[in-house]
Amino acid sequence: MKDKSVTYLDILAINSIASVNLEKIPLPPAQSLTAEQVERLWAAVEYLVG
């Protein structure tokens, strides 16, 4: 007996606008950085970049 199951990729080949509906997770509240924190971040980036 031939397997008649359809995979997600099969569905996309037939209907390219098909999608998976995922639960949206709320974003955390925005956080402001202090001038010192921004300075430390840039120092770390400069250190990593070279």
Rosetta silent file (secondary structure, phi, psi, omega in degrees, C-alpha in Angstrom):
SEQUENCE: MKDKSVTYLDILAINSIASVNLEKIPLPPAQSLTAEQVERLWAAVEYLVG
SCORE:     score description
SCORE:     0.000 S_00000001
   1 L     0.000  131.415 -177.877    0.000    0.000    0.000 S_00000001
   2 L   -78.110  138.661  178.901    1.397    3.390   -1.000 S_00000001
   3 L   -72.950  122.191 -177.563    1.879    5.995    1.741 S_00000001
   4 L  -104.816   16.003  179.676   -0.540    8.853    1.060 S_00000001
   5 L   -70.236  146.187 -179.204    0.635   11.181    3.818 S_00000001
   6 L  -111.465  129.919  179.187    1.286   14.757    2.745 S_00000001
   7 L   -92.209  167.398  177.650    4.225   16.659    4.194 S_00000001
   8 H   -59.880  -39.846  179.110    4.449   20.377    4.803 S_00000001
   9 H   -64.780  -34.387  175.486    6.868   20.673    1.870 S_00000001
  10 H   -62.937  -41.832  179.664    4.310   18.951   -0.358 S_00000001
  11 H   -63.892  -42.384  179.329    1.733   21.524    0.697 S_00000001
  12 H   -63.096  -36.036  178.492    4.137   24.369   -0.061 S_00000001
  13 H   -64.677  -32.282 -179.523    4.757   22.935   -3.530 S_00000001
  14 H   -85.651  -44.683 -175.798    0.990   23.023   -4.126 S_00000001
  15 L  -133.323   96.950 -173.973    0.165   26.230   -2.222 S_00000001
  16 L   -70.311  -10.885  178.708    3.166   28.484   -1.632 S_00000001
  17 L   -96.169    4.932  176.396    1.186   30.823    0.625 S_00000001
  18 L   -66.235  143.794 -179.548    0.416   28.069    3.135 S_00000001
  19 L  -145.036  167.112  175.661    1.903   28.830    6.519 S_00000001
  20 L   -98.841  131.096 -179.987    2.169   27.565   10.043 S_00000001
  21 L   -91.850  105.589 -178.019    0.264   29.601   12.586 S_00000001
  22 L  -101.167  149.252  176.730    2.566   29.967   15.595 S_00000001
  23 L   -68.080  132.733  179.525    1.690   31.487   18.932 S_00000001
  24 L   -87.146  131.797  178.580    3.161   34.960   19.232 S_00000001
  25 L   -95.482  128.521 -178.836    5.210   35.610   22.348 S_00000001
  26 L   -63.657  144.279  177.760    4.904   39.166   23.670 S_00000001
  27 L   -74.181  147.933  176.535    8.044   41.281   23.527 S_00000001
  28 L   -69.237  158.696  178.662    9.583   42.316   26.835 S_00000001
  29 L   -61.380  147.364 -179.780    9.215   45.966   27.787 S_00000001
  30 L   -64.312  145.810  178.674   11.788   48.290   26.219 S_00000001
  31 L  -125.972  132.996  177.451   14.793   49.103   28.343 S_00000001
  32 L   -89.755  141.439  177.315   16.886   52.226   28.061 S_00000001
  33 L   -96.731  145.362  175.098   20.638   51.967   28.418 S_00000001
  34 L   -76.224  163.588  178.484   22.647   54.449   30.402 S_00000001
  35 H   -58.383  -37.945  179.718   25.455   56.355   28.688 S_00000001
  36 H   -65.982  -40.432  178.706   27.963   54.182   30.577 S_00000001
  37 H   -65.159  -40.695  177.611   26.322   50.970   29.355 S_00000001
  38 H   -63.290  -42.623  178.937   26.384   52.203   25.750 S_00000001
  39 H   -61.387  -42.613  178.485   30.036   53.122   26.125 S_00000001
  40 H   -65.688  -38.333  177.292   30.842   49.651   27.479 S_00000001
  41 H   -62.195  -47.525  179.295   28.949   48.010   24.603 S_00000001
  42 H   -63.687  -36.810  177.411   30.893   49.988   22.005 S_00000001
  43 H   -63.274  -40.298  178.783   34.153   49.183   23.778 S_00000001
  44 H   -66.755  -40.832  178.911   33.267   45.476   23.629 S_00000001
  45 H   -63.752  -46.211  179.202   32.377   45.694   19.937 S_00000001
  46 H   -61.062  -38.329  177.954   35.624   47.482   19.145 S_00000001
  47 H   -63.495  -44.049 -178.453   37.541   44.849   21.114 S_00000001
  48 H   -70.372  -36.938 -177.241   35.851   42.009   19.209 S_00000001
  49 H   -74.929  -34.024  171.506   36.204   43.630   15.801 S_00000001
  50 L   132.736    0.000    0.000   39.815   44.259   16.317 S_00000001
